[in-house]
Structure formats: C-alpha cells, structure tokens
Amino acid sequence: VQLQASGGGLVQAGGSLRLSCAISGRTTVSHSMAWFRQAPGKEREFVAAIRWDARRSTYADSVRGRFTISRDSAKNTVYLQMNNLKSEDTALYYCARGLVFSMNSRDYTTWGQGTLVTVSS
C-alpha cells in the first residue's frame, strides 16, 4: 500500500486549502487514517484522524473547528479541509494509515511523503 499526499501550497492567513491523500495498492476499508504535520525545527504532531468506517473523527485542539477530515472509500482518498489558516499551520503535512483509531503516530504503519503548506501572514 502506498499513500500519495497532495494539495499543499502557499496561502494567505485566513485562506483555505484542501489536502488529499490517495491510497493505492491492495487496500481494505478497515484502516483508520490520520494527518500529522511537522513544522521547521519542531517535532511531528497529530492533526486529525478518522476511523475506518468514518463514524468517528478527532482533532488536535489547535485545529478543531477549522479543519475537517473526511474519506471517500469509493475513491480510496482521504481529505483534510483546512479553513481559516494561520501562520502557525505552516508545516509539512503527512497522511498515515493504521489499524488503530489513534492520535499516536506509533499506531500508524504506512506514511505518505508529505505535502508542504505555507501560510503567509
């Protein structure tokens, strides 16, 4: 299984972006998906996760109310809609796949290559 993240770019503060994570290879729908991010000089941090059946999702406090994670099982794609972006959202964003619905990066075993989001103030 491979994950391909896309949709990053340069946006002004207050703007929006939608990230996509395409899942390829032999897949099932029984995996949870998550987004993590890593800003320059900082550790990787959890952003959002969605359970395999899409019935539960969870967010980091810093993005709750601004970001929305969703999945389209028919397209094998997970999305992260990011609204009201702030300069502190600038980071490399990674999608990840795992068997456990979790906020812990150790529970995710497959990772995409990352897509860069830059928010200018």
Secondary structure by P-SEA (a helix, b strand, c coil): cbbbbcbbbbbcccbbbbbbbbbbccccccbbbbcccccccccccccccccccccbbbbcccccccbbbbbcccccbbbbbbcccccccccbbbbbcccccccccccccccccbbbbbbcc
